[in-house]
Amino acid sequence: MQLDNRKRELVKEFSPMLEKTSLLTKIWIVTLISIISVGIYAFVIQFKEGHIVTGMRDNVVWGLYIINFIFFVCLSYSGAFISGILHFFRTPWKNSVTRIVEIITVLSIIVGPIFILLCIGRLDRLYFLFLYPRIQSPITWDIIAIITDLVGCFIYLYLTFIPDFAILRDSPDLKLPSWRKKLYKYLAINFQDTPDQRKRLHNTTSIMSKMVIAMAIVAYTVLAWIFSLTLQPGWNSTIFAPDFIVAGLYSGVSVIIIAMYLIRKYFKLEKYIVKSHFIMAAMVLLVLSLLLGYFTFSDYFAKWFSHKIADIDLLHTLFGHYFWMFILANYVGFIIPLVILSIKKLRTIKLITFAALIAVLGLWLNRYLIVIPTLETPYLPIQDTRPEFIQYTATWVEWSLSFAGIAAFLLFFTLLIKFIPIISMSGIIDDERRKLKTKEDANKSISYK
Amino acid sequence: MKSNLYNHPFFISIIVALLVNINGIAQQSDLSNYRTRFDFKTVKQVDNSRLLEVTFMALNKTDRKDQLPVYEAEIQFFNILNDEEMLLGTSKTSNEGIAQLILPENQKYRTDGEGYINLRARFNGTAALSEEEGDLMVKDLHLDLNLTEIDSVKTVTLTAFTVDSLGVKTPVSDVDIITYVKAMLSKMNIDEGTISDGEYSFTMPQNFAGNPQGNLTITSIIDDNDEFGNIIQEKTVHWGTFNKPLKQDKNMLWTKAAPIWMYVVLTILLLGVWINYIYTIANLFIIKKEGDNLSSEPKKNYTVK
């Protein structure tokens, strides 16, 4: 009975998020839709004219799209990884962040692969990939990994949502349209929160959490192999797979921190998302920044020391044409978060969020430096010496579609948190049930004495 | 208009310092600072021709590193006997300061009573450079390199002798000789010894790879001998043990079908994951069924108060 009351309290607390849409939210949604519309217009142009409207040419065949693809897919894998870890270890403070992480995971695995579709010159031949797959090709492995991961993430996300759907279904006073109530009822699959159902759902979720951790590692590795199994200078590196894992986690934790900050601020969730959440995330980010800095240094140092002509050409490009980007990505992107996070006095919520923002931007630039300079310094000299064939510059079409992708991610996020509370109500109830049980067990043992 | 340069004394002082720096002044070539080096040597080559070579350099008296080749200098080569010079030929020094003259195997030389060929190289001098001259005396040594294989034992035999005017062969002794095998970038020393009674032999070490055809080039050299100068002899023999790869590696990734293990690994991984998905979905159906069974009982509603 005590827990039923608590459920009522929680529904009451979170109902405004689900029932009302403020003017600011409406403006925000309209802005995002406008950005997406510009992106759709850019896509129509690209579809009609072909890739000539982008900065991609014969040598630099990958541009902003593939960078965004890596960024979003890594974000998703890191989300799955972190979410799995939080669930697997039953972290006590997980309820406040786990929903954010899960939503980021699913949305980024939806948005990420859209960029790879934009990268394909002949979309009409896309089905060839499925009709004539080459099992030897890392691209095929990646397609399989992404599809498997997408399905796995959806199932995992749904499993974690079921108890909350049930709570929302059993709250008739929520001022929601009838279709939403019906949808909650349908999605709750008659979950009545009985001990049997709870146990079964918990066990299933627990297995899936382990599965998503393993899948994230495999998928990360396959994504890294798309690059590192080629002989291109700068890509053919054994450290790429672990580097991608750490880099993905680095960006994932950073985006989670930023999302926590914005959600806490906008929905006034200071009670649930407390400073210690930021401190914990900051500690993880600090360790990851050290690891990623070490991996990056090790990779570039080995290239410089071995003095292979192609690698040296690449380093000349990185320290020449891309000097400032290299500094921003590999020095500022690591050092500023490192300084902020390692000094106790600087570990305030705002500064931790600022460090996370710098880390995200630095990591995006880092991905840019992995892709573009390598394609600009091929083994064979570039035959066509027109500047656009030698140096890649993204066009407005690519930027529009990139921003449209980010806008789509934010729009889906906004809509999803209008549909389900951003704080896991069932998680809070579970914790309180566990505490209650521990208390009862303690009382029993006292009475026996 | 007042110059802005006066506002920057630091930069001005650096520019002035650079202007007056002695290293900044263009150097003038002054031959009085140099002395010349005129090295003359002879090498009896593999085909028994004789190379006469002069290296003509100008060396800075104070700076050892400053060496300039004297190029386009005409060098005359002579065979001399009793102060009588017989011109063998002329050659001009190259950009590296080296002048070479190759005399064929059948070249006739005048020899002194002891059988020495007296050779002279001369630069006649110019207005700037003084005359240079170098003399050599060597005996004509015949060096034969024989490579034999008896009962799988590979033996290198060297015979060395001089021939006098009557055609009598005289074996030589106490002549040091080094034998090499030609490698890709340099020569590899395989034996050092001394010719005695006109002969020296050794057993060839085993397991030299040789070139892709299995050939080895063996070179024997008498280096800067007081009596005979430099002599080189060389032969190529099929003694290499080049191991051809038994099977040419095929890149399995270029074939139509992937390697079997790849299919196996992928199948195991995918089956593992997808079976788990099916298991999860089956559990959801069980949960639903359990819920359906409970649906007859009154539902609990959480009223928002």
Interface residues (C-beta under 8 A of the other chain):
Chain A: D4 K7 R8 V11 K12 S15 R134 I135 Q136 W141 I144 T148 V151 G152 I155 L159 I162 I167 D170 S171 P172 D173 L174 I189 N190 F191 Q192 T194 D196 Q197 R200 L201 N203 T204 I207 M208 M211 M215 V218
Chain B: M252 L253 T255 A257 A258 P259 M262 Y263 L266 L269 L270 V273 W274 N276 Y277 Y279 T280 I281 N283 L284 I286 I287 K288 E290 G291 D292 L294 S295 K299 K300 N301 Y302 T303 V304 K305
